Amino acid sequence: MKYEDVHTRAKALLAASLLEPLGENDGDWLAAHLSECESCTAVHSAQRTMIGVLKTIPANTPTFLASRTKALVRSRIHEMEENSQRVQLLVISCLLALGTTIIMVPAAWKLFSWAGGLEPLSKTLMWGLGLLWFWGVPAFAGAALLLTHRNGQPRAFRSAMTRRLSL
């Protein structure tokens, strides 16, 4: 950034330092400049005094605003926890599909090859059974996990908590 003079740069860096730490080069330059320049040191001192005064002013917030904000934050935290549990269940479902595919492919290949050689059974039926086994079983297992863990808790726990809260 180009500055008209060193004092403009120093004032811009002082303002920036209120928001976030300065980089090493800018911080070193500002410290060196403040040690030499009385007017910029006075601006820096005034800024520190102003911040100190502002920190002493109590911030009065209406109680309904604070309690509503807390409730919304807690609600968002609960929502994020539920989403993370759903993602975990989805990952488990994908891993089940991958695991059954890797483990069962050799045995299933031999089984379906043998069964496909039998005359009464058609090849279409074998392909259907294979698809059901490799993709349907993990999908149904994942769906069962998701249904039993609605709202992030197993159903038995959720119904017990609902009964306890309604008393």
C-alpha positions as CSV (number, residue, x, y, z in Angstrom):
1,M,0.0,0.0,0.0
2,K,1.3,3.5,-0.9
3,Y,1.2,6.3,1.6
4,E,1.7,10.0,1.2
5,D,4.1,10.2,4.1
6,V,5.4,8.2,7.1
7,H,2.8,9.7,9.5
8,T,-0.1,8.5,7.3
9,R,1.5,5.0,7.2
10,A,2.0,5.1,11.0
11,K,-1.6,6.1,11.6
12,A,-2.9,3.4,9.2
13,L,-0.8,0.8,10.9
14,L,-1.9,2.0,14.4
15,A,-5.6,1.6,13.3
16,A,-4.9,-1.8,11.8
17,S,-3.1,-2.9,15.0
18,L,-6.3,-2.4,16.9
19,L,-8.0,-5.1,14.8
20,E,-5.3,-7.6,14.4
21,P,-1.6,-8.1,15.0
22,L,0.7,-6.5,12.5
23,G,3.2,-8.4,10.4
24,E,6.8,-8.6,11.5
25,N,8.0,-5.9,9.0
26,D,5.2,-3.5,9.7
27,G,5.4,-4.0,13.5
28,D,9.1,-3.3,13.5
29,W,8.7,-0.3,11.3
30,L,5.9,1.1,13.5
31,A,7.9,0.5,16.7
32,A,10.9,2.3,15.3
33,H,8.8,5.2,14.0
34,L,7.0,5.6,17.4
35,S,10.3,5.8,19.2
36,E,11.3,8.8,17.0
37,C,7.9,10.6,16.4
38,E,6.2,12.4,19.2
39,S,3.0,13.1,17.3
40,C,2.4,9.5,16.3
41,T,3.3,8.4,19.9
42,A,0.6,10.8,21.1
43,V,-2.0,9.2,18.7
44,H,-1.0,5.8,19.9
45,S,-1.3,6.8,23.5
46,A,-4.7,8.4,22.8
47,Q,-5.9,5.2,21.2
48,R,-4.8,3.1,24.2
49,T,-6.5,5.5,26.5
50,M,-9.7,5.4,24.5
51,I,-9.8,1.6,24.4
52,G,-9.2,1.5,28.2
53,V,-12.1,3.9,28.7
54,L,-14.4,1.9,26.4
55,K,-13.6,-1.3,28.3
56,T,-14.8,0.2,31.6
57,I,-18.3,1.1,30.2
58,P,-20.6,-1.7,31.1
59,A,-22.5,-3.3,28.2
60,N,-26.1,-3.7,29.3
61,T,-28.0,-6.2,27.2
62,P,-31.7,-6.9,27.7
63,T,-32.1,-10.3,29.4
64,F,-34.5,-11.6,26.7
65,L,-31.8,-10.9,24.1
66,A,-29.1,-12.7,26.1
67,S,-31.3,-15.7,26.9
68,R,-32.5,-16.0,23.3
69,T,-29.0,-15.8,21.9
70,K,-27.9,-18.6,24.3
71,A,-30.9,-20.7,23.3
72,L,-30.1,-20.2,19.6
73,V,-26.4,-21.1,20.2
74,R,-27.4,-24.2,22.1
75,S,-29.9,-25.2,19.4
76,R,-27.2,-24.7,16.7
77,I,-24.7,-26.8,18.7
78,H,-27.3,-29.6,19.0
79,E,-28.1,-29.4,15.3
80,M,-24.4,-29.7,14.4
81,E,-23.9,-32.7,16.7
82,E,-26.9,-34.4,15.0
83,N,-25.4,-33.7,11.6
84,S,-22.0,-35.1,12.6
85,Q,-23.7,-38.3,13.9
86,R,-25.6,-38.6,10.6
87,V,-22.3,-38.3,8.7
88,Q,-20.8,-40.9,10.9
89,L,-23.6,-43.3,10.2
90,L,-23.3,-42.6,6.5
91,V,-19.6,-43.3,6.6
92,I,-20.3,-46.6,8.5
93,S,-22.8,-47.5,5.8
94,C,-20.3,-46.9,3.1
95,L,-17.6,-48.8,4.9
96,L,-20.1,-51.7,5.3
97,A,-20.7,-51.7,1.5
98,L,-17.0,-51.6,0.8
99,G,-16.2,-54.3,3.3
100,T,-18.8,-56.7,2.1
101,T,-17.7,-56.2,-1.4
102,I,-14.1,-56.8,-0.7
103,I,-14.6,-59.8,1.6
104,M,-17.4,-61.5,-0.3
105,V,-16.4,-61.0,-3.9
106,P,-14.3,-64.2,-4.3
107,A,-16.7,-66.5,-2.5
108,A,-19.8,-64.9,-4.1
109,W,-18.1,-65.1,-7.6
110,K,-17.7,-68.8,-7.2
111,L,-21.2,-69.3,-5.8
112,F,-22.9,-67.3,-8.5
113,S,-20.8,-69.0,-11.2
114,W,-21.8,-72.4,-9.9
115,A,-25.5,-71.4,-9.6
116,G,-25.4,-69.8,-13.0
117,G,-24.4,-73.2,-14.5
118,L,-27.6,-74.8,-13.2
119,E,-30.3,-75.0,-15.8
120,P,-33.4,-74.1,-13.9
121,L,-31.9,-70.8,-12.6
122,S,-31.5,-68.0,-15.1
123,K,-28.6,-65.7,-15.4
124,T,-30.8,-62.7,-14.9
125,L,-31.8,-64.1,-11.5
126,M,-28.2,-64.6,-10.5
127,W,-27.3,-61.0,-11.5
128,G,-30.3,-59.7,-9.5
129,L,-29.2,-61.7,-6.4
130,G,-25.7,-60.5,-6.8
131,L,-26.8,-56.9,-7.0
132,L,-29.1,-57.3,-4.1
133,W,-26.3,-58.8,-2.0
134,F,-23.5,-56.3,-2.9
135,W,-25.6,-53.1,-2.9
136,G,-28.9,-53.8,-1.2
137,V,-27.7,-55.4,2.0
138,P,-25.3,-52.5,3.0
139,A,-27.9,-49.9,1.9
140,F,-30.6,-51.6,4.1
141,A,-28.2,-51.9,7.0
142,G,-27.4,-48.1,6.7
143,A,-31.0,-47.2,6.4
144,A,-31.7,-49.3,9.5
145,L,-28.9,-47.5,11.4
146,L,-30.3,-44.1,10.3
147,L,-33.9,-45.0,11.3
148,T,-32.9,-46.3,14.7
149,H,-30.8,-43.3,15.4
150,R,-33.3,-40.6,14.6
151,N,-32.4,-37.2,16.2
152,G,-28.9,-38.5,17.0
153,Q,-30.1,-41.0,19.8
154,P,-31.3,-44.5,19.7
155,R,-35.1,-44.8,19.9
156,A,-35.1,-46.6,23.2
157,F,-33.1,-43.8,24.9
158,R,-35.2,-41.1,23.2
159,S,-38.5,-42.6,24.4
160,A,-37.1,-43.0,27.9
161,M,-36.0,-39.4,28.0
162,T,-39.4,-38.2,26.6
163,R,-41.2,-40.1,29.4
164,R,-38.9,-38.7,32.0
165,L,-39.3,-35.1,30.7
166,S,-43.1,-35.3,30.6
167,L,-43.4,-36.2,34.3
